Amino acid sequence: MYKKLSGLRYILLIGLLVFLIAGFLYARSQYVVPIIMYHSIDKNDAISRLSVSPESFKRQMYFLKRHNYNVIRLEDMPELVQKNHFPPKTISITFDDGYENNYTHAYPVLKELGLPATIFIVPMLVGREGYLTWDQIIEMSESGIISIGSHSMTHAYLPGLPEQRLRIEIDDSKRSIESHIKRPVYAFSYPTGGFDEHVRERVRQAGYKIAVGTNPGRTYPKHDIYAMKRLRISKTSDNMAVFFIETSGFYTWIKEHRDED
């Protein structure tokens, strides 16, 4: 009887180990390197999903620093993707649209902590009320902390645009930014996350090293360097437990399956 119980325990133990190993391998296969996306850092977070309060943003950045996240420049991501090797806690920080509060509220925190980030700007919006000026953009670019990327020339929805207009939005925006900051522009962000295979190819041909969307969906490749998935940070991320989950590398899988339901 004792031998039978011992044999049963052995079988159960082996079964548990197989289950745990299978679970670990499955979870690992669902990992998507986290690229977090901000827009406006202001006090409108109660009414806008595109706003994060300065206080929450500061807490989130201190969280990344305190817990030793490997915060890398977005333009360094393609090398990791090609090697299919991401050091533990790798993450990139991005901002869309080029709001002036990125300079007044986000930049000082990032500079203090030495955390690199990419700000995607729209050249035709530069200097307008509420948006960055070229002087601010140049200062951040020269700091070594902020990389400047293109968010198209006019923030147009790109799929379906005539070829000449696509060249303006994709190619000319790159040249415009480079002419001001005197540095190469390596990253592109699709306005409203909109792209198709033709737009993706035009971005590649224009000489960008990486492009980011929002959430192309679970049927799309996890690590396509010209359609990298991102996670929008909003008021729900005021809760640091939520922010921890979002920056874990597994939240994209959770979100995609939740949204499909």
Secondary structure, DSSP 8 states (H G I E B T S, - for coil): -HHHHHHHHHHHHHHHHHHHHHHHHHHHHT----EEEE-EESS-TTT-TTEE-HHHHHHHHHHHHHTT-EE--GGGHHHHHHHT---TTEEEEEEEE-BTHIIIIIHHHHHHHT--EEEEE-GGGTTSTTB--HHHHHHHHHHTSEEEEE--SS----TT--HHHHHIIIIIHHHHHHHHHSS---EEE-GGG---HHHHHHHHHTT-SEEE-S---TTS-TT-TTSB--EE--GGGGSHHHHHHHTSS-HHHHHHHHHH-
